[in-house]
């Protein structure tokens, strides 16, 4: 099989399963975190370690912010939307965030997952995550760009020639042609906010299970964050089901 066809085949598979395969990385990350905590079981929690947790949270929230800005300025059926039949894109996004980077959603995903990877406090796992992410999403981006090239032709080539794939460049920034849609963000990004706080609470809970003897269930920042974000998620899910978040062409 030619290399281009092999990359496309791999990319098609990864694109269809891009919401599920990262869970494997999460499982490995949890295992690494548990191993690290067991090895440092005599190390007490310090102000520095708590601050590091908030630093990791900040990195993940930066990723979520990038996704929010991207999704809020895009029209319906763009930005990686796909169906059982394959990818769909009714128009080519070239303004706003898409004028500074071609794959802003995957850039956002990177920071969201990087915060969790760093939370393991294992340098080698964090480095391995970065390399695995690059290998994983490189194929997905190749598949998406191949699809967009075939569909939009020269306009796609003209846009991609001046906009980097993953590392943003602001020199050619163009204001978004669409206004920011709060409803679309609430509909599309409710999962991300809930997932971030639930996972950070899970890591904190595991840490307490390992280090505290006897174990005492702690009701603190991470617990409240998980409860509040979960409540927001279920409220927005009900609103979405009742079509309260629908907008024309968004």
HELIX and SHEET records of a PDB file:
HELIX    1   1 UNK A    3  UNK A   16  1                                  14    
HELIX    2   2 UNK A   22  UNK A   39  1                                  18    
HELIX    3   3 UNK A   47  UNK A   72  1                                  26    
HELIX    4   4 UNK A   96  UNK A   99  5                                   4    
HELIX    5   5 UNK A  104  UNK A  119  1                                  16    
HELIX    6   6 UNK A  123  UNK A  152  1                                  30    
HELIX    7   7 UNK A  154  UNK A  162  1                                   9    
HELIX    8   8 UNK A  182  UNK A  188  1                                   7    
HELIX    9   9 UNK A  190  UNK A  211  1                                  22    
HELIX   10  10 UNK A  221  UNK A  241  1                                  21    
SHEET    1   A 2 UNK A  82  UNK A  83  0                                        
SHEET    2   A 2 UNK A  86  UNK A  87 -1                                        
END                                                                             
